[in-house]
Amino acid sequence: MSILPLLLLAQTAAAAPPPRIDCNDADHRALDFWVGEWAVIDTASGADVARSRIARGPGGCSITEDYRQTVGPGAKPIDYHGQSFTAFNSGDQRWRQLYVDTSGAAFAYDGGFEGPALMLTARAGALGSRMSIAPQSDGTVRQLGWKTSDAGKSWQPNYDFTYRPLNPQARATH
């Protein structure tokens, strides 16, 4: 028997897609509270600073965000755009997020739920970023951010945003 059929069989087996995961379980649906169209408000000042669209990704196995900010610190106009892809990894029971923005930055976050808040941390050498995303009792979502420049020995507040639904009636379907 020729070795060629065995090699083709091995390649075919290796190329087979992994078994499909049902992403309708509680772990994969834990961020459903965040799905929707949002006005992003600076919590301290009450200023409307951005718009964000959060949607479920392919097969319901991820959450995608398209974030567009037009008002920056000090109420100065900015043109900032970021996108993220967030997913639950069944293998290690952790959440991952890849965030890329118009400044050329790319952050790879990792974390999990601490109570009702998803806590995610990204580090690159001494620099790092941490955020929490938590549903609020009034139907809003609060996102807090911190930064570090000493490898996580200390964290300083970076932002505090409240996501308010643009269409509260549509949110009832999520």
N, C-alpha and C positions, 0 to 999 in steps of 0.2 A: 504494500500500500504506500502510496506517495505521501510525503509529509505535507504537501500543499493543502489537501482537504482538512487536515488537522489544524493547520495554521489559520485557515479561513474560519473554521468553527470556533477557534479560540478568539479571533478578532470579533466575530459576530457576538459571542457571549459577552465580551468586554464592552462592546458598544451598546448593549441593551440598556435602555433607560432604567433607572432605579424604580422600585415599586412606588406608586403614587401614594402620597399621604393625604388623608382627609383633614383639611385645614379648617374644619368647622368645629373642632374641639375647643374647650374653654381656653387653653393656652394660646392657640393661634387667634382667637377672637378677643383676647384681653384688651386690645387697643381699639375696639369698635367704638368706644366713647369718643374717639378723636376723629372719626371719619365724618367729613362734611366740608362745607365752605365756611371760612372764618374771617372775621375782622380781627386783626391782631392789635391789641391795645397795650401800650406801656402802662403797667399796673399803677405805678406811682403817680404819673402825670395825668392819666386818663386819655392821652393822645392816641389817636388811631394811626398806627405806624406802618401796617402791612396788610396784605391779604395772603391767605394760605388755603390751599386745596389739599385735603387729605382723602385718599381713596384706597380701597383694597386693591392689592395687586393680583397678578395671575393666580387663578385657582383659590383666591382668598388667603393665600399663604404669606402675604406681606402687606405692608402699609407703605404707600408712597406719599411724599409731600412735595408740593410745588409752592415755594415761599417767595414772595415778592415784597420787598420793603422799600418804601419811598420816603420815609422820615427817619432820620438817624438821631444820634445823641445831640442834645441841645436844639432839637426841632429843626435841624439842618436837613435840606433835601438830599437824598441819596438814591442811587439806582442799584439796588442790591437784589440778587436772585440766588436762591439756593434750592437744591433738590436733595431729598433723602429717600432711601430705601431701607425699611426696617422690617426685620423678620425674626420669628422665634425659631431657634435651632433645637429640634426635638432630641438630637443626639446628646447634647450637653445641658439641655434645659436652660439655655441662656438666650438673651435677646441681642441682636446685632443691628447696627445701623451704619450705613455709609452715607456721608453727607458731603456734597461738593457744592462750591459756590463760585460766584463771579470774581472773587479775589484770587482764584486759583488754588484755594485751600481744599484739602480733602481730609476728612476726619473719619476714622474707623472706631465707632463706639461699641462698647460691650457692657452688658449689665443684666439687671433683673428687677422684679418688682420688690419694693420695700413698702409694705402696706398697700395703699391704693396707687402709689406713685411708681412709674417706671423710672429707674435710675440708670443712666448710661454715662460711661466715662471713656474718654479718648486720651491717649498720651503719646507724645513724640519727644523722647528725651526728657528734658526738664520742663517742657511746656505741656499743658494739658487743659482739657475742657470737660466739664461735668454738667449734666442737666437732669432735671426731673420733669416728668409730664404726668399730671394728675387731674382726674375729673373733679369738678366742684359741684356742690349740691344744687347750684342755680343753673346747671346745664352748660356752664363755661368750662374751659380747660385751662389750667395754669401751667406755664412752663417757666422754670427758673434755671438760670445758667450761672456757672462759676468758672473761674480760670485759675491756673497755677503757673508759676514760672520756676518753681523749686521742686519739681518732680512729685508734687502732691503733698508736700509737708504742710503747706498752707493753701487755702483756697479763698479767693476774693470774689464777691458778687460781680457778675458780668451783665445780666439782664433779668428782668422779671416781666413776663408777658402774660396777658389774659386773652385767650382765644374765645371770642363771642360769635355764636352762630349767625351767619348772614340770613339764613332761612330756618328759624326754629321749627316750623311745621315739617319741613323735609327731614329734619334730624330725627323725628319720631319714627321714621322708617328704618333707621340703622340699628 
